[in-house]
Amino acid sequence: MINSVQTNGGIHTKGISFRSDITGFNWSEVPTTLIEMGFMTNPEEDRNLSNPHYLRNLMTKLAEGIVTYRGQARA
């Protein structure tokens, strides 16, 4: 999913972090993902998160990543 957002999205990512301190994730029996879209404490990201074009691009790339993941998971 992160590859889709990074590719042609013009969106900066901080990569993937693996965490063991989120209980709901630790007990899950299916794949789980926590997606953080930005930090409102960062003025530039706060502006981006208020921009409909930016949000549409972000959601489109995220949806493409989910579709790609689902295709790979079925293979």
C-alpha positions in Angstrom: 0.0 0.0 0.0 2.8 2.4 0.8 4.4 1.8 -2.6 1.2 3.0 -4.3 1.1 6.2 -2.2 4.7 7.0 -2.9 4.6 6.3 -6.6 3.4 9.3 -8.6 1.5 10.6 -5.6 3.8 13.4 -4.7 3.2 12.3 -1.1 6.0 12.0 1.4 5.9 9.0 3.7 7.8 8.0 6.8 7.8 4.4 5.9 6.5 1.4 7.8 6.8 1.0 11.6 6.2 -2.3 13.3 4.7 -2.0 16.7 3.9 -4.4 19.5 2.1 -2.0 21.8 -1.3 -1.8 20.1 -3.5 -4.5 21.7 -6.1 -4.6 19.0 -3.4 -5.4 16.5 -1.7 -8.0 18.6 -4.9 -10.1 19.1 -6.1 -9.8 15.5 -6.4 -13.0 13.5 -6.5 -11.1 10.2 -4.1 -8.6 8.7 -4.4 -5.1 10.2 -3.1 -1.7 9.2 -3.0 1.6 11.0 -2.7 4.4 8.4 -1.7 7.8 9.7 -2.3 10.4 7.0 -0.4 13.3 8.4 0.2 15.4 11.5 -2.0 18.4 12.1 0.8 19.8 14.3 2.8 20.3 11.2 1.6 23.5 9.4 2.3 22.2 5.9 0.6 18.8 6.5 -2.3 20.6 8.3 -2.9 22.7 5.1 -2.6 19.6 2.9 -5.2 17.8 5.0 -7.6 20.7 4.4 -7.0 20.6 0.6 -9.7 18.5 -1.2 -7.3 17.9 -4.2 -4.6 16.6 -1.9 -7.1 14.4 0.0 -8.6 13.0 -3.2 -5.1 12.1 -4.5 -4.2 10.5 -1.1 -7.4 8.4 -1.0 -7.0 7.4 -4.7 -3.4 6.2 -4.0 -4.5 4.4 -0.9 -7.3 2.7 -2.7 -5.0 1.6 -5.5 -2.6 0.1 -2.8 -5.5 -1.8 -1.2 -6.5 -3.2 -4.6 -2.9 -4.2 -5.3 -2.5 -5.9 -1.9 -5.7 -7.8 -2.4 -4.6 -9.0 -5.8 -1.2 -10.2 -4.3 -2.9 -11.9 -1.3 -5.1 -14.0 -3.6 -2.2 -15.1 -5.8 
